[in-house]
Structures are given as C-alpha cells and as structure tokens.
Amino acid sequence: MTYRHDFRAVGYPLRLYSGKDALENLPAELKRHRSQRAFVVCGRTVSRQTPLVSRIRSILGEKLAGVFDEMAKESPLSAVVGARDAARAAQADLLIGIGAGSVIQATRVVAILLAETRPVEELITQYPDNAPAISPKLLAPKLPIINVLTAGTTAQNRGGSAVKGEHLDHRMEFFDPKTRPVAVFWDSDALLTAPPSLARTTGGSIFWRAAMNAGSASMSPLVEGDRLQALRLAQNALPRLADATDPAPRIELCAAAFLQNREADDGGALMEKHWVGRVVYAFAAALFHQHGHVTQGEANAALTPGVMRKLGWRDAEAMRAMAQALGAWQEGDTLDDAPERAAAALERVFDSIGMPTRVSKLGIPRESLATILEHSLKNFNADPRREFVRERELLWDVLQSTW
C-alpha cells in the first residue's frame, strides 16, 4: 500500500454523545439551538414496542411538540410527506430522528420538504443519459436535526438521503449538506432496544463496507487510519452481538460507521471503485428493494462470495489487499488465489454470525434474478460511467452464480 498525498479533507460541526444515559444531554442540545418545539420522527416499532419515545418525552417535557411514528421500511415518499405535514402542524423548530438507516434518512428529507417550495421531482438528483448526475441546489435554510441511533448506520451523519417513490422503479435521492445533524446520540439503552437480529444485519453491512474499502492499494494517511480502525471495530464487535444486554459491541459498530463517513470526508471513495464492491452494491440494492423481507446486510452477505469468485480477477490486487486485511493471506499465495482467499474469509465471518452466504437462502424466487439484474443496470451510484450495460451478459452470469 502506498500513500496518496494529494487529497481534500472536509470537517462538519457535530456533537456526539455516547454511552449510559447519553440522552440526558438532549435538553442541552435543544437549548444550544434555541428549540422550544422538537418533533420526533420514528417507526411504529420504536414508539409502540420500546420505551424510547416515552423516555425522550420525559426528558424533554413540554418541549417535545409531537411525534410521527408511521415511517415504514425504505421510507416511502407518502410517509415522508405525512411526517412533513405533521411537523408543520406542530410548528416544529427542530427534528429528532430515532432509528437506523431508513428513518434517519427520511428525517433529512422531512427537513428538505419543510423548507423547499418546489415540487419534489425538482428536488431530487437527476441522472441524464450520457452525462454526470445533477443534484439540485437546495438553498433554503433547514431545521436542525438530532439523530438518536437504535443501530449502527452510516446514515447517522450524512447529507444525502434516498426514499422510495411508490410510482418509480428506483429510489428518489436527495442531497443537502445543511441536513447533516447537529448532534448524534449513541445511547446505550437506546441501542439495546433493537433486537439482536437487527444489530446483526446492520453490523454485517458495516463490516462488509469495511472489508470492501480494505481493497485499496493507495489511500491518504487520514483515510488509512479510519479504514483500519473501522474494520477492526466491526470485526471484533460482530461475534459479541448475541448478548442482548451488552451495549458495547453496538456502540463500537456505531463508531465504525462513523469512521467510514469520516474517511469519505477525508477523500476516500466508497470501495475504491473495484468491480466486486460496485457490482455487489448494485445487486444488493435491487434485491432488497424488490424483496422487502431481505435486509441490506443479508443481501450483501449472500451476494459477495459468489461475485468475488466470479469477478475478483478484474481487481486482483484489491482482492489480495482484502485477504490480507482479513488475515487470510499466506506467504506463497499468488494473485490468482486472491479472490478465493478473500471470499472464503468473508464466508467464515458471515457464517459465524448466522448470515446467509448464498442468494438461495434469502427466501426469494429464482425468477426474480432477471428483474434484479435490470434494476442493477440503472444504479448510477455504483455505475456512474454506465459500464454495466456493456457487461450485461457477464453480470447475468455472475448474478446466477450467487444462487
């Protein structure tokens, strides 16, 4: 690995509270932002099956102006609009997102829809044919956002969001750096409200990204430190998630996800653009959007070994770097061995925590693979240069190999 010394790093203001009784700092955050009418956005499970919203209500008292608890998986636009209308009716001056990835992203879009007056279709990222993506400038001031995590997620402190457009075959993407949170909470008891199964799948996604990011032969000194620590934290936390009374591995996964965001701000690129990472990302997004019972973590785990074995040769050095980072590289191994070494190492990790390593174990019909492929070919985040269409036959063969 060589260092890349030409890079750009960006920092954003944020206060982070972690550990036992971290939520007791909420009143201080509201005071700091002169908030008198905080509004909570969450899902039904958080509000009706855990004491978390009641706890926040007792902490904030009359400064909690209202709660919208109908946010569904993948944040359908209709639910986001409902949350916007409820927050507007409550005269909210600050938003509190409680949950994992979907709710945290949805809360950002609520802030955008409260502030911007243009139609939704003019606020989302546009993908013109044969041209770079265009993110409209959303200039209106946004309400401050506080995120209370129930599971580790890279959504915790980003400025981009994606919600489900019920009338579209792809997600609606928004980007506004003014929707980055002013504070993030990793409260021990809040994190323990999530069942171990959710902690495992979200943790699996964090570990997967850390492993993919390890496949780089060149990175800046700042990025290297964050990536190595994120991988170490995720790998050590996963086997300890079975203990539903221990918040420590859940906090460590929150930290790993936070470091992954920081290395992106420090000039890192997701998965360094190697084919395995890009293709799994596209396949997984199409799969879990089409089959609502499958999580992103499960999709990543089920797809990666097969994709790596069929496509890893295209970026053999990246596969070797991953195998080394996972402790699966031995003296005398050759670059031809790298895809198998890395794939087997990932399989061992996912098997050890009960996550599927074949798509056939996800409970979906094999016939849906054709639709998954077609939607993958339109994933512009994974394929900004539109290379996938030219590789349709190869990608179809790769996808079938994951079954």
N, C-alpha and C positions, 0 to 999 in steps of 0.2 A: 504494500500500500504506500502510495506517495501522497504528500500533502498538496492540496491546491491552495495557492496563496492569493489568488485573485477572486475575491468574493465580496458579497454585500450582506451585512447583518442589520436587522431591524429589531428594536425593542418596543414593547407596548406597555402602558401603565396598567398594573393589575395588583390587587391584594389577594393573597391566597391564605386560607385558614384551614388547618389540618388537625385531626385528632379528636380526642374526647371533648365533648361539649363545644366544639368549634362553632356551632350555630349560635351560641350565646353572643357572638360578635355581630350578629345581624343588626341590632339596633344602632351600633356604632357606624355601620356601613350606610344605613338609611340616613343617619344624621349627617354623615360626610357628604351625601348627595342631596341633602335638604328634602328628603322624601317624606311625605305625610300620607301617601296613598299607594302603598305597594300592592302589586297584583301578582298572584301565583298562577303559573301555567304548569299543568301536570296531566298524568293519565289517571284513569279510574283506579288502577291497582294501587298507586301511591296514596290516593286520597281515601280509598274505602277499605283497603286491606292492610294498611300500615298506620302508625300513629304520627307520621311525619308532618302532615299538614296541620294536625291539631297541635303538635309541638311548636311549629312555627307561629301558629295563631296565638298561642300562649306567650311566646317570646315577644311578638310584635304588638299584640293587643289591638287597639283601635287603628293603628297604622297599617293593618292588613285590610285593604279595601275590598278584596274579592278573590275568588278562586275559579278558574276554569279547569275542570278535570276530565274533559272529554277528548283529550288528544290521543289519537289512535296510533298504532304502529305505522311507520313510514310517513307520518304527518300529512294526511290528505289535506288538500287545499281547503276543502269545505270546513274542516275542523279548525284550521288556522284562521280562516275568516271569522268563524264563530268566536274564537279566542280574542281576535281583534275587536269585534263588536262588544264583547263582554268587558274588555279592558277599557274601551272608550266609554261605555256606560258607567263604569266605576270611577271614571276620571283618574285613571292610573297615572302616576308620575314616576314609576319605577317598576320593572318586571323582574320576577323571580322564577326562573325555570328550574323545575325539580324533576330529575330523572336521569336517563342515559342519553344516547346519541340523538334519537328522533325528537324527543321533547326539547332538548337543548337547542337543536337546530330550528325547530318550529318557533321557539320563543324569539329568536332573531328575526324571523320573517314576520311575526306579530309586530315587532318594533318597526319594521320597514313599512308594513301596511298601515300602521297608525300614522306614520309621518308623511308618506308619499301619496300624491293625489292622482298620479297617472294610473291607467288600467294595469292590472297585474302583468298582462302579456308584454307591456313595455318596460317592466322592471326586471325581467329575468334575463339571464345570459343567452345571447343569440349565437347560433352556430351556422353561419352562411357557408354554402358549398365552396370548397377550394379557397378558404380564407380563414384567418385566425378567429377564435372566439371573441365576442364583443360583450363585455359586462357594462351595462348602462351605469352612468354615474348617478348615484342616489344621494343627492346633496342635502336633503332636509335633515335637520338635527334629529337624533334618535333618543328615546328614553334610555336611561342607564339600565343595564341588565346585570343581575346576580345569578350565578348558576350554582345549584346545590346538587351534587352528584349522588346517584344511587349505585353507579357502577363506573369503572374506568372507561374513558372515551376521549378520543382526540377532538371531539366536538366541543370540549369544555371551554376552550378559549380561542376559537377561530372566528373569522368574519364571514365565512361562506356557509350557505345552507342549501339543502335540497328538500323539496316537499313533493308529495305525489299529486300530480294533476290527473284527476279522475277521467278526463276526456283525452288524455295523451298516452302514448305508449312509452314515454320517457319521463324522468323526473324534471321538475321545474327548479332551476338553480338560480340562487340569488347571491350576490356578493356585495358587502358593505362593511368596510373596516370599522365604521362607527358602531357596529353591533357587537364588537368584541366586548366581553364582560368587564365590568369594573371590579368584580370580585368573584372568586371561586371558592367553594367550600367542600372539603373532603372530611365531613363529619363522620366519626366512627360509627355511631348508631344509625345515621342515615344510610351509610354504605351497607350495613348489616340488614337493612330492610329488604334488599334484593336476594332472591333465592340463590343458592349455590349454582344452579343451572345457568342463571343469567350472568353471574360473576364469571363462570367458566367460559361461556361463549364470547363475552366481551373481552375477557382476558386473552382468549385464543386469538382474537383479531389483533390485539395489541402485540402479542408475541409474533404473529405472522408478519405484521408490518416491520417489526424489529429485525426479523430474520431476512426479509427481502432487502431491507436497507443495508444489511451487512454485506450484500453483494456488490461492493464498490471497490475499485482499485485506486480511487482518488477522491479525497474529500478535504474540506478545510479542517484545521486543528479544532475549531469550535464544534463542528459537526461530528467529528470523530468521537469526541468525549461524550456528547449527548447520545450518540447511537450505541456506543459500547455499554454505557450505563443503562440505557433503556432495555437493551437485550438482556443484560444480566438481571435487572429487576424483574422483568417479565418471566424469564425462565425460572428464576427462583421462587416466584410467587405462585405460579400455576399449580404445582402439586400440593400447596397448602390451602387451596380454596375449599377443600372438602369440609374444613372446620367452619361451620356456620356461625361460630361465636367469636372468631378471631378477625378483627378488622385489619390487622397488619398487612396481609397479602393484598387486600383490596386497595389500601392506601398506596402500596408500592406499585400496583398497576396504574393507579391514577397518576403517580409520579412518572412512570414510564411513558404514558401517553402524553403527559405534559412536556417531557423532554423531546418526544417526537415532533411536537409542534414547534418547540424552540429551535431544533436543528433545521426545520424548514425555514424559519425566520432568519436563521444564520446562514442561509444559502444552500441548504441541502435540497435535493429533489426527491420526491417520493419514488422509492425503488430504483433510483438512478436510471430509469428508463430501460431496464433489461426486459427481455421478452417474457420471461416467466412471470414476473411481477405484473406486468401490464396485462397479459392475457388472463391470468387468474382474476385480477381486479375486474376486468370486463365481464368474464364469465360469471363470477360470483354476484356482481350487481344485477345482471339479467336474471340469474337463478332466484335470488331471494326476493326480488321484486315480483316475479311471476308466482312464486310459491310462498305465501305469507307465513307458513309454519316454520320455514327454514330461516335461521339467523345468518347474518353476515359471517360470523365466526365459524359456524358449521360449514357454510359454503366454501370458505377459504380452505378449511382443513380437508374437506373432501376432494377439492379440485387440485390442490398444489402438488401432491406427489406425482400424480399422473401427468400433469402439464410439465413438470420438471423433467420427468424421464423422457418425454417425447420432444421437448423443445429446449431443454437446457443446453444442448450442444451449441446453440446460437450465441450463447454468452457463457462459454466455459469458464472464463476467469471469474465471472461473477458467482458461478456455482461453486468454484473452488473456495472463494472468499467466504461464502456462506457455510460451506462444510467446515472450514477452519474455525469460524466463529462459533459453530455448534459443537466443536470438539470431535468432529467426525473425519478429520483428515489425518492420514498417516504417512509417515515417511515412505517413499516409494510409490505412492499413488500418482497416477497420471491425470492430465486434464480430461481424458476420456472417462475416467472414473468419477469425475466431479458431480455430474447430475445425480447419479445413483447414490453417492455418499450423502449429498445434501437431502435428497428425497427420503432416504431411509432414516436419517436423523430426525427430520420433521415428523415422519410417521410415528417414530417412537414417542416423541413428545405428545402428539395428539392422542395416540392410543392410550398413553398413561393417564390421561385425564378424561377418557371416555368420549372423545370427539371422533366423528366419522372420518375415514380416510379414503372412502370411495363414494361417488355420487349415488350409486345404487342404494346406499344406506340412508339416504335422506328422505325416503318415502315419497318420491316423485315418479311419475310415469316416464319411461324412456322416450316416449314420443315427444315430450316437451323439449328435448335437446335441440331440435331444429329451431324452435322459437327462441331458445336461449342464444343460439348462435346468431340469429338475425338481429336480436337486440344488442348483442355484444359488438356487432359491426358498427353500431351507431354510438358507441361510448366514446365521446370525444375527449374526456379526461384521460382515458387510457391510450387513446389513439389520435392525438391532435393532428398528425400528418396524414391521417386516413390510409395507413398502410394495411390495415386488417382486411379491407375489401379485396386487395390483390392477393391475399393469402387465404381466401375463403376455404379452398379445398384442404389445405394443410390444417387450418384451425378446426375444421369439421372432424378431421381425423384425430386431432389432439383431444377435442371435447369428448368424442366417443371413447377414447382410451381411458378416460377418467371414470367410466361407468363401473 
